[in-house]
Amino acid sequence: MTTYDSTGRLWQAAHQLRDDVLALRLAAVEDRPRREPNKLVDDVGAAGDALAGWAEEVTAAAARALAALDRPREPHLHHRALADCAAGLERLGAQLHDDLAGPARLDELSGLARRGGPEPRAWVGAIKQAVDRVQRSVPPVQGALTGCWRELAERAGDADVRRS
């Protein structure tokens, strides 16, 4: 695989993650139960907004990494963009776990679904499905980042062999 291929995979995986996070945000914020105002609903909406911001950062960094390949004399731009992408993905993953996918939050959502009417039940179901989709979208981004770093390491190793 080439650096262009691995970075292209990163760009695609980041966009899929962003799309899945935006679907989660839509469910959390726009489709929230209107007759069930409470802190849990507000917290899930705030988490959806925050995740959307992190997903945009990851996607923007992946786009910068791809664009940096057109400037081969400035490899630091590619490296910096990959590092920014990794940092944003770590923040997104932590926020996802802490605010939406952790056991305590899932228990709270299940409790709302049990005691609420049809609207809260449907909303909780949509949130859980969206969280699952986002969780499935994170590993491809991680794998693509690993592929990018692997390509860079192989290139550095090849350069070292040529120098010796």
C-alpha positions in Angstrom: 0.0 0.0 0.0 1.2 3.5 -0.7 1.1 6.5 1.5 -1.6 7.9 -0.8 -3.6 4.8 -0.4 -3.4 4.6 3.4 -4.1 8.3 3.8 -7.1 8.0 1.4 -8.4 5.1 3.5 -8.1 7.4 6.6 -10.0 10.2 4.8 -12.8 7.8 3.9 -13.0 6.2 7.3 -13.0 9.7 9.0 -15.9 10.8 6.8 -17.9 7.6 7.6 -17.3 8.3 11.3 -18.4 11.9 10.9 -21.5 10.9 9.1 -22.4 8.4 11.8 -21.7 11.0 14.5 -23.9 13.5 12.7 -26.7 10.9 12.6 -26.3 10.4 16.4 -26.3 14.2 16.9 -29.5 14.5 14.9 -31.2 11.9 17.0 -29.9 13.3 20.2 -30.7 17.0 19.5 -33.3 17.3 16.8 -35.4 14.2 17.6 -35.3 14.5 21.4 -38.5 13.8 23.2 -40.2 17.1 23.6 -42.6 16.1 26.4 -39.8 14.6 28.4 -37.5 17.5 29.3 -34.9 16.3 31.8 -31.2 16.4 32.5 -30.5 13.0 30.8 -32.1 14.2 27.5 -30.1 17.5 27.8 -26.9 15.6 28.6 -27.3 13.3 25.6 -27.9 16.3 23.4 -24.8 18.1 24.7 -22.7 14.9 24.1 -24.0 14.7 20.6 -23.0 18.3 19.9 -19.5 17.7 21.4 -19.0 14.5 19.4 -20.0 16.3 16.2 -17.2 18.8 16.9 -14.6 16.1 17.5 -15.7 14.3 14.4 -15.3 17.5 12.4 -11.8 17.9 13.8 -10.9 14.3 12.9 -12.2 14.7 9.4 -10.5 18.1 8.9 -7.2 16.6 10.0 -7.6 13.6 7.6 -8.2 16.1 4.8 -5.1 18.0 5.7 -3.1 14.8 5.8 -4.3 14.0 2.3 -3.6 17.5 1.0 -0.1 17.4 2.6 0.9 14.6 0.3 0.9 17.1 -2.5 3.8 18.8 -0.7 6.4 16.1 -0.5 9.2 18.5 0.5 7.3 19.3 3.7 6.6 15.8 5.3 6.0 17.5 8.7 2.7 18.7 7.4 1.5 15.1 6.8 2.9 14.0 10.2 1.3 16.9 12.0 -2.1 16.2 10.4 -1.9 12.5 11.3 -1.1 13.4 14.9 -4.0 15.8 15.0 -6.3 13.2 13.6 -5.2 10.7 16.2 -5.6 13.2 19.1 -9.1 14.1 17.9 -10.1 10.5 17.6 -8.8 9.8 21.1 -10.9 12.7 22.5 -14.0 11.5 20.5 -13.6 8.0 21.8 -13.2 9.2 25.4 -16.3 11.4 25.1 -18.3 8.7 23.5 -17.5 6.3 26.3 -17.9 8.8 29.1 -21.1 10.5 28.0 -23.0 7.9 25.9 -21.6 4.4 25.8 -20.5 3.8 29.3 -22.6 1.4 31.5 -23.9 4.1 33.8 -25.3 6.1 30.9 -26.7 3.1 29.2 -28.5 2.2 32.4 -29.9 5.7 32.6 -31.2 5.5 29.1 -32.7 2.1 29.7 -34.5 3.5 32.8 -35.9 6.3 30.7 -37.2 3.9 28.1 -38.8 1.7 30.8 -40.7 4.5 32.6 -41.3 6.7 29.6 -44.0 6.5 27.0 -43.6 5.7 23.3 -41.7 8.8 22.4 -38.9 8.4 25.0 -38.7 4.7 24.2 -38.3 5.3 20.5 -35.7 8.0 21.2 -33.7 5.8 23.5 -33.7 3.0 20.9 -32.5 5.5 18.2 -29.8 6.8 20.5 -28.5 3.3 21.3 -28.5 2.3 17.6 -26.7 5.5 16.7 -24.1 4.9 19.5 -23.5 1.4 18.2 -22.9 2.7 14.6 -20.4 5.3 15.9 -18.6 2.6 18.0 -18.3 0.5 14.8 -17.0 3.5 12.9 -14.1 4.2 15.3 -11.9 1.1 14.6 -11.7 1.7 10.9 -10.3 5.1 11.6 -7.8 3.7 14.1 -6.8 1.0 11.6 -6.3 3.6 8.8 -4.2 5.7 11.1 -2.1 2.7 12.0 -1.7 2.0 8.2 -0.5 5.6 7.7 2.1 5.4 10.5 3.2 1.9 9.2 3.8 3.4 5.7 5.8 6.2 7.2 7.9 3.8 9.3 8.6 1.6 6.3 9.6 4.6 4.2 11.9 5.7 7.0 13.4 2.2 7.3 14.0 2.1 3.5 15.8 5.5 3.7 18.0 4.2 6.5 18.9 1.1 4.5 19.9 3.2 1.5 22.1 5.4 3.7 24.1 2.5 5.1 
